[in-house]
Amino acid sequence: MELKNCLRAAFTAGVLCMMTVFTAGVPLACRLTEEGIEIVSAEMTVPKILSFSVEDNSNLVMVCSSPVSVERVRIKSEDGEYVEENSAADYSQNGTQVNFLLKEPTKVGVNYVLTGLIKDSGGNELSFSLPFSGFNENPARLVLSEVRSKHSTSKGVLKKCEFVEVYVLKGGSTAGLEIVAGSDGDAKKYVFPDINVKTGEFITVHFRTVGDGDCIDELGANLELSTGTDSSPARDLWVEGTETRISDSDVVVIRDSCRNLILDGVLFSAEGKQSWYYAGQKALALEAFETGVWKGGWEPKDAVAADGISLTRTISRLNLDSLTLEFSEQDFTEDFVLESGVEDWALVEGATPGAENSTKIYVK
């Protein structure tokens, strides 16, 4: 009986060892005792990927928690075709930073996936799959202009939806730019298509598709294609689906995914809230504050007062005119931080998607 139990334990532990090596690439030490199998070491010491960024159209940078080597590196385009294999890797920072030097430059507006395997000095392995967009050498500089968090339905049909309006401070391509709301999280972020926009343009991103009119993305020069409710004479873009988006107390940011930078952000909250409801809101608020994009703090008490927000009362930026006068296109270098705070925003009367914001501040 003791032999049978020992063999059964040996088989179980052997399977466990094999599963651990397969999923994490970590050796698991076992030894046979009179009582059966004893686990000697099962610590998960797999190297971690701390950050990943696109430095330019031929250089991707990955930072790891420990010195690593990389193997089986491949880059695949969004259509599933492998466009490059075994890219040269250059190691720095004592081996914790890996620069992938591409043979062929990436293309603006094309989505890719970098896959491979990292291995540390102890033989621990981690397979990775990292999506990224082709590097945008001339990104537009967008700022948030207006946010509506309310929607309306009638007889089960969505009539009006949440939207985020942005303003173009510097013309260029929108490839790689994205809008993220803390309540929605990264999984539901809006990724701009590759559009060439001009300084002074308004763009309204409608966060759902409504039931009235045609919800058509205006990607080119014709800005009269969209007829869905709240379509404007300016550029309209639409998010597919009818799921509720953006909370009445929330954090919304514009991010440059190529450079992994937050370009602009706004925090708004009902008065008296002590903390953010969603972890994503807290994380975005803290990042916006620590990077200097949002002044004064990162908690709900440091946000724009949003009590009374409605279909016709929106969180609106008050200083677009002064921003346009104050900054030239030469100011917007990669490391330029455009800060804002509660004094630059207010809850105003009148939703104005695609047009200049109302200046009539709502008073309870």
VENSUL-V982298 format. One record per run of one state. SS is the DSSP state (H for helix, E for strand, - for the rest). FROM is the first residue (numbers start at 0). TO is the last residue. If there is no record, write none. Layout:
ss=SS from=FROM to=TO
ss=SS from=FROM to=TO
This chain:
ss=- from=0 to=0
ss=H from=1 to=23
ss=- from=24 to=27
ss=E from=28 to=32
ss=- from=33 to=34
ss=E from=35 to=40
ss=- from=41 to=47
ss=E from=48 to=55
ss=- from=56 to=57
ss=E from=58 to=63
ss=- from=64 to=66
ss=E from=67 to=76
ss=- from=77 to=80
ss=E from=81 to=84
ss=- from=85 to=86
ss=E from=87 to=91
ss=H from=92 to=94
ss=- from=95 to=95
ss=E from=96 to=100
ss=- from=101 to=109
ss=E from=110 to=119
ss=- from=120 to=123
ss=E from=124 to=132
ss=- from=133 to=137
ss=E from=138 to=138
ss=- from=139 to=139
ss=E from=140 to=147
ss=- from=148 to=150
ss=E from=151 to=153
ss=- from=154 to=155
ss=E from=156 to=159
ss=- from=160 to=161
ss=E from=162 to=169
ss=- from=170 to=170
ss=E from=171 to=172
ss=- from=173 to=175
ss=E from=176 to=180
ss=- from=181 to=184
ss=H from=185 to=187
ss=- from=188 to=188
ss=E from=189 to=190
ss=- from=191 to=194
ss=E from=195 to=196
ss=- from=197 to=200
ss=E from=201 to=205
ss=- from=206 to=233
ss=E from=234 to=237
ss=- from=238 to=248
ss=E from=249 to=255
ss=- from=256 to=259
ss=E from=260 to=268
ss=- from=269 to=277
ss=H from=278 to=289
ss=- from=290 to=292
ss=E from=293 to=293
ss=- from=294 to=298
ss=H from=299 to=301
ss=- from=302 to=302
ss=E from=303 to=304
ss=- from=305 to=311
ss=E from=312 to=316
ss=- from=317 to=318
ss=H from=319 to=325
ss=- from=326 to=327
ss=H from=328 to=330
ss=- from=331 to=338
ss=E from=339 to=339
ss=- from=340 to=340
ss=H from=341 to=343
ss=E from=344 to=348
ss=- from=349 to=359
ss=E from=360 to=360
ss=- from=361 to=363
